[in-house]
Amino acid sequence: MKSGVKRFLGRAGFDIVRTNNNRGGVDDFIPFEATMRAARAADLSVGDYIDEVMNGTPGATQFTIDELRDLGVFTAHLDTVLEIGPGSGRYLEKTLKECSPGRYEIYETAAPWSNYLVDTFGVVARPTAGSSLASTPDGSVDLVQAHKVFNTVTFLFASRYFFEMARVTRPGGRIVFDVMTETCLDPATVRTWATQGGAGHGSYPAAMPRQTCVDLFATLDCSLEASFLAPMGVASTEVLVFGKKA
Ligand SMILES: C[S@@+](CC[C@H](N)C(=O)[O-])C[C@H]1O[C@@H](n2cnc3c(N)ncnc32)[C@H](O)[C@@H]1O
């Protein structure tokens, strides 16, 4: 892989491991072994290593977690958490510092990282092939989250996951994910992406209209409670927090 592409993927927070069922338009991810070795050598958790060293954005993951805490996302009763595309587990690890769910389910296409998360954090890995949460029953999850996933997959994958996220969330539960909306895409930022956004790979960074998300989730009994910008690559992404009607 060309070094420019590697740098670009690193900034995006990708896991560069080839998988057969990653249908999100991104088929190269951060190599598991090499990243773990590098993180150990730097004496950092793998999540902090990705933030600080690979992405050059120290504290980026913690920033989102802090915002979610301030919004009360972790003070609700969280018995079951589900995360789509946890990758290295940088959000998962920090989520588990904020709450102690009885079950933490993951849907992750990169097998080495999925296995590592199961072994390290005792999470439950569900079969992942595309955009279905088929192993999770309706209305069974208190918090469903996905970070830096829906700007790496195509529109159809993201929107199919949206329906599934609403289905598995229990009444009164929350759904948290980020998308690169029009809020993140003023002309100057589009220019920044165009000139500094790297080599271009797969679907990253894929945009998704904010109003489309708000209107769609409203039809699924989920209303937008809050939103904020978080750093992503050379610019930002918008984190949306939905609550499902109790
Ligand atoms: C850019 S990485 C973000 C990883 C992690 N959430 C983070 O922010 O560090 C995207 C993640 O989504 C996973 N992924 C890609 N397509 C997926 C799919 N269709 N279903 C579930 N996970 C997927 C990738 O393997 C990768 O771990």
The ligand as an ORCA input file, in Angstrom:
! r2SCAN-3c Opt
* xyz 0 1
  C     -13.183      4.197     10.291
  S     -13.311      2.738     11.212
  C     -13.855      3.372     12.792
  C     -13.545      2.423     13.898
  C     -13.925      2.939     15.297
  N     -15.352      3.142     15.449
  C     -13.158      4.183     15.598
  O     -13.727      5.275     15.505
  O     -11.962      4.061     15.869
  C     -14.774      1.946     10.572
  C     -15.049      0.617     11.262
  O     -16.251      0.080     10.747
  C     -16.032     -1.296     10.407
  N     -16.989     -1.613      9.343
  C     -16.893     -1.337      8.015
  N     -17.990     -1.767      7.369
  C     -18.805     -2.296      8.318
  C     -20.094     -2.891      8.290
  N     -20.764     -3.010      7.146
  N     -20.635     -3.327      9.455
  C     -19.958     -3.205     10.631
  N     -18.730     -2.654     10.710
  C     -18.165     -2.206      9.581
  C     -14.587     -1.362     10.009
  O     -14.050     -2.662     10.092
  C     -13.972     -0.407     11.014
  O     -13.673     -1.052     12.222
*
